[in-house]
């Protein structure tokens, strides 16, 4: 049996009076890509927020194998265009998980930043302001920032949705690389083809898990 990175048991979560997760139980395998699929409003992003610690569950238990904080890559639309920082500075923010934002980065931190930019092929954009980038370039920057945290668990909310083919390929290649190095990836997607390429799949519907396992069996009727 594959060792789980995350175990959810009967999770319930709410935004105010609105219940968004209803008794979610799941086992997320370590060192694999888990796709969280479902229609709009199914609870996909809410589950990701619970895993990231952004949304506190009102009931149930959440067990994480790692004591390190997960890395959370948000959608590019959630990052303001007016943020006055360069691509290198944005990726370097990922190292705050290790150094804190008040301490200067060390030589080895900057080496990680450069490696992550190279992995997403954005090294030539290092001095560009974040607000001048295309959608694909900005999303690759956000993924590089997530990778720079060197977390055991990487959470991504629709990382390649609506991007050009080159950006999609770069992101998929980067995720494949970190999974081979032992990182656990959980990605929200509404794209069934993307979900089918994952190693594991959770199918959500109106806040409940209605399918879990190998994508070929979970998404068989989709």
C-alpha angles and dihedrals in degrees: 000000000000114000110247121234091195132021120193120191123189094328117188121186134176141189101213106307094341114100111216102170121041116192097323114188121176144142116223111203121231120248096014140095114258116194117208105206137177144109124295109291093022092122099256098134091039090058090049090051090053091050090049093050092243093114119041115217116237092211140008131044134279119198120191121193093209125063090206120098115257119247111240121202111194127200115280090241089068093063116082119238091221096063100126100220136107127243091256092051091048092052090045089059086073089070091062087085086070104029106024120236092270097061126076116249117250128228091263091052092055089048089057090049092052092047092051092049090050091050090056092039094239099119091111089056095054095115096039118111111249092236093060095060129104118245093261094047092049094049091050088052091053092049090050089051089053092049090050089066089067090213124170090229122046118193121194129183108211093320097181103030113134095359129134117262095257093054091047092052093047092051094045091049091049092050091049090052096052093045089055087054091056104267118141113227126199114185131181114220140166091194110099092199090057090047092051091056092057123097093232134018139203115196115201130193123180093338097315134102106243097170138018134175139048108010092232090064099034094050096035094122096042 
